[in-house]
Amino acid sequence: MTQEELFKILVAHCKEYGFIFPSSEIYDGLGAVYDYGQMGVELKNNIKQYWWNAMTRLNENIVGIDSCIFMHPKIWEASGHVGAFNDPLIDNKDSKKRYRADVLIEDFLGKIEEKINKEVQKGRKKFGEGFDEAQFRATNPNVLREQAKYDQVHGRFLKAQQENDFAEYRQIIIDCNIVCPISGTCNWTEVRQFNLMFSTSIGSTSDGASTIYLRPETAQGIFVNYLNVQKTGRMKIPFGIAQIGKAFRNEIVARQFIFRMREFEQMEMQFFIKPGTELEWFKKWKENRMKWHVNLGMGAENYRFHDHEKLAHYANAATDIEFNFPFGFKELEGIHSRTNFDLGNHQKFSGKKIEYFDPEENKSYTPFVVETSIGVDRMVLAVLSHAYKEETLDNGETRVVLSIPAPLAPVKAAVLPLVKKDGLPELAQKIMDDLKYDFNCQYEEKDSIGKRYRRQDAIGTPFCITVDHDSLNDGCVTIRHRDSMEQARVKIEDLRSIIDKEVNLNNLLRNL
């Protein structure tokens, strides 16, 4: 099974088991907009709680806010979004489909990388333990040929990005014979700018209405509240402001399920620091954020840093934490040294003084900022894509299991009476009523116990608790572990501590 086929199965699984639905589906849906179902919203909330607590509880100098989606339109002029928040748009004249020119080139480069990696894997298989990857990459003619092609195209692409040269974008696409996946032709229009912000009107009448924007990021809500938080919280530099909230971007090509959507959620933290210390803090936050990800136990090999070669207009350093999705390594989180661009511009456009008086330096200055920004939806996709497994059991049967990190699992335990009679449902319901104050639990009595186990595996429930006839006499139940499928007989009064040991979010936080 290819990774593409596996990804399609995962998308179908998400719908079948109540994680993610196409939005407005009964009206044939709305492109690149998705709703979270009963399981998806629990997973999403658990991820947000893990991030929020890691930021605001574990750091005494980081606090949270919740700013509005609607903001004064001048904010987006000051931030540069009105003038510079554009993607390079290109259309195929035959299919009438629209694409991002930079993404077409990035995908082309990704295919070359894939070819190189396949050659390396062949070499590893051929030479076994004595395989020297560095030497192989430096001498193998197929690798050298593909690497030369990659370097040549990548060099042109980087130069075009830095110079914002749209004509060169198109020329690279033509020279590389990058075709439209729908029409299969290279009949492209010129590349042009496309602003990503959604606009709407605010006001009581059409004549008196003003144009405002749905925010394309949550960061600006933090910057314009910098003085309010700093003064009311008596915050001393260095300190941070965290926020979780919705953002909106009119993406040209929204694709890969919930990886790139038009309405999405961000978890952002802006860390305000003394000018001149930003690169030191940038390094610290890189390490901090990578540790947060790896701490989930999804494999350190599935993460990597990707330093930006083209920096945004506001940054002097930037990197992405990329995750190995089914469609390759892609951005999961960004860490940026934003200098004092944002606060400086808001000071200029608003006419309000936005500075910090440093008692140690005995002077005022505009703080610099290091930002960490992660997409909640991408994080959900990372967890689900890593967790999805199809296993063949010893008896020849197969099962689908979501091995979601236990503290993030939507349902922590399922309480299952063996049969629907003889007082077993009553005892199971009593256990359910006792546990539900501490954990999100499910009570289920329909179908055979084996089928119920499979359903719970498919939604990622770490524990299944089976109440049988012996439970009425000995006060014990059978607890089944999701990943190992091992079963153990335990006392009912011990259930809370057994479950808590595995699913308590604080256990994750203590490892940071």
Secondary structure, 3 states (H helix, E strand, C coil): CCHHHHHHHHHHHHHHCCCEEECCHHHCCCCCCEEECHHHHHHHHHHHHHHHHHHHCCCCCEEECCCCCECCHHHHHHCCHHHHCEEEEEEECCCCCEEEHHHHHHHHHHHHHHHHHHHHHHHHHHHHHHCCHHHHHHHCHHHHHHHHHHHHHHHHHHHHHHHCCHHHHHHHHHHCCCCCCCCCCCCECCCEEEECCCEEEECCCCCCCEEEEECCCCHHHHHCCHHHHHHHCCCCCCEEEEEEEEEECCCCCCCCHHHCCCEEEEEEEEEEECCCCHHHHHHHHHHHHHHHHHCCCCCHHHEEEEECCCCCCCCCEEEEEEEEECCEEEEEEEEEEEECHHHHHHHHHHCCCCCEEECCCCEEECCEEEEEEEEHHHHHHHHHHHHEEEEECCCCCEEEEECCCHHHCCCCEEEEECCCCCCHHHHHHHHHHHHCCCCCEEECCCCCHHHHHHHHHHHCCCEEEEECCCHHHHCEEEEEECCCCCEEEEEHHHHHHHHHHHHCHHHHHHCC
